[in-house]
Amino acid sequence: MPELPEVETIKRSLEPNLVNKRIMKVQVKMAKLIKKPQDPEIFKDILEGSRFKKVKRRGKYLLFYLDRPWVLVIHLRMTGRLLLLNTSEPIEKHTHLIFNLDDGLDLRFHDVRQFGLIYLVPENKLDLISGIRTMGPEPLSEEYTFNCFRDSIKGKKQRAKAFLLDQSCVAGIGNIYADEILFQAGIHPEETVNNLSPEKLEDLWQAIKDRLKAGVESRGTSIKDYVDGFGTKGSFQEQLKVYGRAGETCIQCENKLMKAKVVGRSTVFCPHCQPKKN
């Protein structure tokens, strides 16, 4: 699933090529992906003739603001892709939504597993989308200070891996970056967050910022499906230290990396560098 660095990269690749472009026609090939409004004809009526005003990201959501008081919101989930292509390009299988633009390009939503989420909501009612309404702070924002992070930990009895994956605690982190963050911080994925020492809390906060920033700088992690808006892969997979490396040698201590299920998610860690204390 694309996480914060991947969604941010997609946003940055699309925005300069979409702003001020008019949507001439909307082709809905799989209506079930549209969650609001559920009537595809209303969806098309609002969008057709609109121009893209700006593109933003919130957590793992992409927000396309229009020159009408509406926002198109897309969550790519597991296998979703948003691609800018010439209208003349053949339409690939699993393309479920097409925006024909006024410059001869299409914005196409492609999703093999059909788990993507698409919403069209009034600009002042983004909280109609529960995932946005309950979302925690943006970890790469200036507002995400150590004090902000520390406050979000108070009273939490979650395991460290669960805390990082909980979008109400911190926005945009998924399985890949959670494993990398915990490795950098030297924290066992099953450690209880409210029992961490002040020093370890600061290590965790810094690792969140470091690993996500590095992911953005490398334009995301391309292991399976993820590409940016032009079909270009990221390169952060070349920097992965634990994720996907179970059974291999730890780059820091040469012990074997272990794999476990934590909160139902496959998790890789080094038992030596990330000892469990609580």
JOFENQUI-V137930 format. One record per residue. RES is the residue in three letters. SS is DSSP state (2 for helix, 1 for strand, 0 for the rest). PHI is phi in degrees with one decimal (* if undefined). NEAR is the number of other C-alpha atoms within 10 Angstrom. Layout:
# JOFENQUI-V137930
res:RES ss:SS phi:PHI near:NEAR
res:RES ss:SS phi:PHI near:NEAR
This chain:
# JOFENQUI-V137930
res:MET ss:0 phi:* near:19
res:PRO ss:0 phi:-58.1 near:29
res:GLU ss:0 phi:-108.8 near:26
res:LEU ss:2 phi:-50.3 near:27
res:PRO ss:2 phi:-61.8 near:27
res:GLU ss:2 phi:-70.3 near:27
res:VAL ss:2 phi:-66.9 near:29
res:GLU ss:2 phi:-63.2 near:25
res:THR ss:2 phi:-65.5 near:23
res:ILE ss:2 phi:-61.8 near:26
res:LYS ss:2 phi:-57.7 near:22
res:ARG ss:2 phi:-67.0 near:17
res:SER ss:2 phi:-76.3 near:18
res:LEU ss:2 phi:-86.2 near:20
res:GLU ss:2 phi:-53.8 near:17
res:PRO ss:2 phi:-65.7 near:12
res:ASN ss:2 phi:-99.5 near:13
res:LEU ss:2 phi:-115.1 near:21
res:VAL ss:0 phi:-57.9 near:17
res:ASN ss:0 phi:75.4 near:16
res:LYS ss:0 phi:-81.0 near:19
res:ARG ss:1 phi:-94.7 near:21
res:ILE ss:1 phi:-86.0 near:24
res:MET ss:1 phi:-84.5 near:17
res:LYS ss:1 phi:-153.2 near:18
res:VAL ss:1 phi:-118.8 near:23
res:GLN ss:1 phi:-110.4 near:14
res:VAL ss:1 phi:-100.9 near:19
res:LYS ss:0 phi:-102.6 near:13
res:MET ss:0 phi:-146.2 near:13
res:ALA ss:2 phi:-65.4 near:16
res:LYS ss:2 phi:-64.9 near:16
res:LEU ss:2 phi:-75.7 near:20
res:ILE ss:1 phi:-86.3 near:20
res:LYS ss:1 phi:-91.0 near:15
res:LYS ss:1 phi:-145.3 near:18
res:PRO ss:0 phi:-72.8 near:14
res:GLN ss:0 phi:-76.1 near:15
res:ASP ss:0 phi:-83.4 near:12
res:PRO ss:2 phi:-63.5 near:19
res:GLU ss:2 phi:-71.4 near:13
res:ILE ss:2 phi:-65.1 near:12
res:PHE ss:2 phi:-54.0 near:20
res:LYS ss:2 phi:-67.9 near:18
res:ASP ss:2 phi:-61.3 near:12
res:ILE ss:2 phi:-70.0 near:15
res:LEU ss:2 phi:-79.9 near:24
res:GLU ss:0 phi:-66.4 near:16
res:GLY ss:0 phi:95.0 near:17
res:SER ss:0 phi:-78.0 near:20
res:ARG ss:1 phi:-112.6 near:21
res:PHE ss:1 phi:-74.2 near:21
res:LYS ss:1 phi:-98.6 near:17
res:LYS ss:1 phi:-162.9 near:18
res:VAL ss:1 phi:-124.6 near:20
res:LYS ss:1 phi:-129.6 near:15
res:ARG ss:1 phi:-129.0 near:20
res:ARG ss:1 phi:-134.5 near:20
res:GLY ss:0 phi:59.8 near:23
res:LYS ss:0 phi:-99.5 near:25
res:TYR ss:1 phi:-96.1 near:25
res:LEU ss:1 phi:-102.1 near:21
res:LEU ss:1 phi:-119.3 near:20
res:PHE ss:1 phi:-106.1 near:22
res:TYR ss:1 phi:-82.9 near:22
res:LEU ss:1 phi:-104.8 near:23
res:ASP ss:0 phi:-80.6 near:16
res:ARG ss:0 phi:-108.7 near:15
res:PRO ss:0 phi:-76.6 near:11
res:TRP ss:1 phi:-133.8 near:19
res:VAL ss:1 phi:-129.1 near:25
res:LEU ss:1 phi:-86.8 near:21
res:VAL ss:1 phi:-119.2 near:24
res:ILE ss:1 phi:-130.4 near:22
res:HIS ss:1 phi:-112.8 near:22
res:LEU ss:0 phi:-75.4 near:25
res:ARG ss:0 phi:52.8 near:18
res:MET ss:0 phi:-75.9 near:18
res:THR ss:0 phi:-128.6 near:17
res:GLY ss:1 phi:-69.5 near:25
res:ARG ss:1 phi:-135.3 near:24
res:LEU ss:1 phi:-117.7 near:25
res:LEU ss:1 phi:-127.4 near:22
res:LEU ss:1 phi:-94.8 near:21
res:LEU ss:1 phi:-137.6 near:18
res:ASN ss:1 phi:-63.3 near:14
res:THR ss:0 phi:-56.6 near:17
res:SER ss:0 phi:-75.8 near:9
res:GLU ss:0 phi:-66.4 near:9
res:PRO ss:0 phi:-57.2 near:8
res:ILE ss:0 phi:-85.7 near:13
res:GLU ss:0 phi:-73.2 near:9
res:LYS ss:0 phi:-57.8 near:9
res:HIS ss:0 phi:75.5 near:15
res:THR ss:1 phi:-88.5 near:19
res:HIS ss:1 phi:-109.7 near:21
res:LEU ss:1 phi:-150.8 near:22
res:ILE ss:1 phi:-131.8 near:22
res:PHE ss:1 phi:-106.7 near:22
res:ASN ss:1 phi:-82.8 near:22
res:LEU ss:1 phi:-98.0 near:23
res:ASP ss:0 phi:-82.1 near:15
res:ASP ss:0 phi:-112.8 near:13
res:GLY ss:0 phi:85.2 near:11
res:LEU ss:1 phi:-108.6 near:20
res:ASP ss:1 phi:-115.7 near:24
res:LEU ss:1 phi:-102.7 near:21
res:ARG ss:1 phi:-117.0 near:23
res:PHE ss:1 phi:-100.8 near:21
res:HIS ss:1 phi:-119.9 near:22
res:ASP ss:1 phi:-153.8 near:22
res:VAL ss:0 phi:-62.2 near:15
res:ARG ss:0 phi:-91.1 near:11
res:GLN ss:0 phi:61.6 near:18
res:PHE ss:0 phi:-99.2 near:15
res:GLY ss:0 phi:-60.9 near:22
res:LEU ss:1 phi:-123.9 near:17
res:ILE ss:1 phi:-128.6 near:23
res:TYR ss:1 phi:-131.4 near:21
res:LEU ss:1 phi:-131.3 near:25
res:VAL ss:1 phi:-130.0 near:19
res:PRO ss:1 phi:-58.2 near:15
res:GLU ss:2 phi:-58.4 near:14
res:ASN ss:2 phi:-93.6 near:10
res:LYS ss:2 phi:-132.9 near:11
res:LEU ss:2 phi:-62.2 near:19
res:ASP ss:2 phi:-72.5 near:14
res:LEU ss:2 phi:-65.6 near:13
res:ILE ss:0 phi:-90.7 near:15
res:SER ss:2 phi:-59.9 near:9
res:GLY ss:2 phi:-63.4 near:17
res:ILE ss:2 phi:-82.5 near:17
res:ARG ss:2 phi:-59.8 near:12
res:THR ss:0 phi:-99.4 near:13
res:MET ss:0 phi:-72.6 near:18
res:GLY ss:0 phi:-79.5 near:18
res:PRO ss:1 phi:-70.8 near:20
res:GLU ss:1 phi:-78.1 near:19
res:PRO ss:0 phi:-70.8 near:23
res:LEU ss:0 phi:-99.8 near:16
res:SER ss:0 phi:-81.5 near:9
res:GLU ss:0 phi:-65.0 near:7
res:GLU ss:0 phi:-73.6 near:12
res:TYR ss:0 phi:-85.0 near:16
res:THR ss:0 phi:-79.6 near:14
res:PHE ss:2 phi:-62.3 near:14
res:ASN ss:2 phi:-63.9 near:12
res:CYS ss:2 phi:-60.8 near:13
res:PHE ss:2 phi:-62.3 near:19
res:ARG ss:2 phi:-62.6 near:15
res:ASP ss:2 phi:-64.4 near:11
res:SER ss:2 phi:-71.2 near:17
res:ILE ss:2 phi:-83.3 near:18
res:LYS ss:0 phi:-54.3 near:11
res:GLY ss:0 phi:78.9 near:10
res:LYS ss:0 phi:-84.3 near:15
res:LYS ss:0 phi:-108.3 near:14
res:GLN ss:0 phi:-73.2 near:18
res:ARG ss:1 phi:-71.8 near:18
res:ALA ss:2 phi:-57.8 near:23
res:LYS ss:2 phi:-63.9 near:25
res:ALA ss:2 phi:-63.7 near:22
res:PHE ss:2 phi:-59.8 near:21
res:LEU ss:2 phi:-66.4 near:26
res:LEU ss:2 phi:-82.5 near:19
res:ASP ss:0 phi:-78.4 near:17
res:GLN ss:0 phi:-66.4 near:21
res:SER ss:0 phi:-79.9 near:17
res:CYS ss:0 phi:-92.0 near:21
res:VAL ss:1 phi:-153.9 near:20
res:ALA ss:1 phi:-85.4 near:24
res:GLY ss:0 phi:96.5 near:30
res:ILE ss:0 phi:-90.6 near:26
res:GLY ss:0 phi:-123.4 near:19
res:ASN ss:2 phi:-64.8 near:19
res:ILE ss:2 phi:-62.5 near:20
res:TYR ss:2 phi:-73.2 near:25
res:ALA ss:2 phi:-60.8 near:24
res:ASP ss:2 phi:-62.6 near:25
res:GLU ss:2 phi:-68.3 near:23
res:ILE ss:2 phi:-64.0 near:27
res:LEU ss:2 phi:-65.6 near:25
res:PHE ss:2 phi:-65.1 near:23
res:GLN ss:2 phi:-60.3 near:19
res:ALA ss:2 phi:-78.2 near:20
res:GLY ss:0 phi:69.6 near:21
res:ILE ss:0 phi:-116.4 near:28
res:HIS ss:0 phi:-66.0 near:24
res:PRO ss:0 phi:-61.8 near:29
res:GLU ss:0 phi:-97.9 near:20
res:GLU ss:0 phi:-64.0 near:20
res:THR ss:1 phi:-79.1 near:20
res:VAL ss:2 phi:-66.1 near:25
res:ASN ss:2 phi:-76.8 near:18
res:ASN ss:2 phi:-101.2 near:18
res:LEU ss:0 phi:-70.4 near:17
res:SER ss:0 phi:-68.1 near:10
res:PRO ss:2 phi:-55.5 near:11
res:GLU ss:2 phi:-66.4 near:9
res:LYS ss:2 phi:-70.2 near:15
res:LEU ss:2 phi:-61.6 near:20
res:GLU ss:2 phi:-66.8 near:17
res:ASP ss:2 phi:-60.7 near:17
res:LEU ss:2 phi:-67.2 near:25
res:TRP ss:2 phi:-58.7 near:20
res:GLN ss:2 phi:-67.3 near:16
res:ALA ss:2 phi:-65.9 near:21
res:ILE ss:2 phi:-56.9 near:23
res:LYS ss:2 phi:-67.1 near:16
res:ASP ss:2 phi:-64.0 near:15
res:ARG ss:2 phi:-69.8 near:21
res:LEU ss:2 phi:-68.8 near:24
res:LYS ss:2 phi:-62.5 near:17
res:ALA ss:2 phi:-63.3 near:14
res:GLY ss:2 phi:-62.6 near:25
res:VAL ss:2 phi:-65.3 near:19
res:GLU ss:2 phi:-61.9 near:14
res:SER ss:0 phi:-92.5 near:19
res:ARG ss:0 phi:63.9 near:24
res:GLY ss:0 phi:92.0 near:28
res:THR ss:0 phi:-111.3 near:25
res:SER ss:0 phi:-104.8 near:18
res:ILE ss:0 phi:-107.2 near:15
res:LYS ss:0 phi:-125.8 near:10
res:ASP ss:0 phi:-98.2 near:16
res:TYR ss:0 phi:-67.9 near:25
res:VAL ss:0 phi:-143.1 near:24
res:ASP ss:0 phi:-81.5 near:24
res:GLY ss:0 phi:-67.0 near:23
res:PHE ss:0 phi:-114.6 near:14
res:GLY ss:0 phi:84.7 near:15
res:THR ss:0 phi:-91.5 near:14
res:LYS ss:0 phi:-79.3 near:20
res:GLY ss:0 phi:-87.0 near:22
res:SER ss:0 phi:-131.3 near:17
res:PHE ss:2 phi:-66.9 near:20
res:GLN ss:2 phi:-59.3 near:17
res:GLU ss:2 phi:-75.6 near:11
res:GLN ss:2 phi:-107.2 near:14
res:LEU ss:0 phi:-64.4 near:17
res:LYS ss:0 phi:-101.7 near:21
res:VAL ss:0 phi:-133.2 near:27
res:TYR ss:0 phi:-56.7 near:21
res:GLY ss:0 phi:74.4 near:18
res:ARG ss:0 phi:-117.3 near:16
res:ALA ss:0 phi:-55.6 near:17
res:GLY ss:0 phi:88.4 near:15
res:GLU ss:0 phi:-86.6 near:14
res:THR ss:1 phi:-83.5 near:16
res:CYS ss:0 phi:-63.5 near:20
res:ILE ss:0 phi:-72.5 near:12
res:GLN ss:0 phi:-99.9 near:10
res:CYS ss:0 phi:-127.0 near:11
res:GLU ss:0 phi:69.0 near:11
res:ASN ss:0 phi:-79.1 near:15
res:LYS ss:1 phi:-81.5 near:17
res:LEU ss:0 phi:-73.3 near:23
res:MET ss:1 phi:-104.9 near:17
res:LYS ss:1 phi:-123.8 near:18
res:ALA ss:1 phi:-148.2 near:14
res:LYS ss:1 phi:-96.1 near:11
res:VAL ss:1 phi:-127.5 near:15
res:VAL ss:0 phi:45.6 near:14
res:GLY ss:0 phi:76.5 near:8
res:ARG ss:1 phi:-116.1 near:13
res:SER ss:1 phi:-63.4 near:14
res:THR ss:1 phi:-135.6 near:21
res:VAL ss:1 phi:-115.6 near:28
res:PHE ss:1 phi:-155.3 near:29
res:CYS ss:0 phi:-103.8 near:29
res:PRO ss:0 phi:-65.7 near:18
res:HIS ss:0 phi:-85.9 near:16
res:CYS ss:0 phi:-80.0 near:18
res:GLN ss:0 phi:-126.0 near:18
res:PRO ss:0 phi:-69.1 near:15
res:LYS ss:0 phi:-87.2 near:14
res:LYS ss:0 phi:-109.0 near:11
res:ASN ss:0 phi:-119.0 near:10
